[in-house]
Amino acid sequence: MKTKELLLDAFGRIRETVAETLDGVDNQLLAHRPSGTGNSIAWLIWHLGRVEDVQVAEVAGLEQAWTLHEFAGRFALPLPAEDTGYGHSSAEVDAVQARPDLLLEYYDAVHRQTVEFLQGIGEEDLDRIVDTDWDPPVTLGVRLVSTLADCLQHVGQAAYVKGLGAE
């Protein structure tokens, strides 16, 4: 298996788990916050979409799906359009409300953009420096793996919250 195929498979698993997690959830379960302070399914899926969108668009030199397909306006969140959820307060987590179909539509747009980018890279591209703010500088390969790790954690958390149901 080539590295590109491995990355496509890994990002595909995020997409599968996002769809499975959103399947059959209602608005009450989407907004449920375990113990009253945990992250909701809606926030987790929105956030992981924003993370992947920002990270991949930046290294690919593309516009984010969030703005390209006008999701910022369609979600109509009371947050800045560039917000990704990092460092959100409890009130900001509560503010992320969205229907399951809109969350899936957004993630699908992000996933399509990620797949198109990954299909066009070669092994040598993975060593390209994409961020010099770190020591050592971050390569494309490292950035993709860190994005995968973050998104897999969040989709797993969302699936867990779904499994808990509304306590």
Secondary structure, DSSP 8 states (H G I E B T S, - for coil): --HHHHHHHHHHHHHHHHHHHHTT--HHHHH--GGGTS--HHHHHHHHHHHHHHHHHHHHT---HHHHTTHHHHHT-SS-TT---TT--HHHHHH----HHHHHHHHHHHHHHHHHHHHT--GGGGGSEEE-SSSS-EEHHHHHHHHHHHHHHHHHHHHHHHHH---
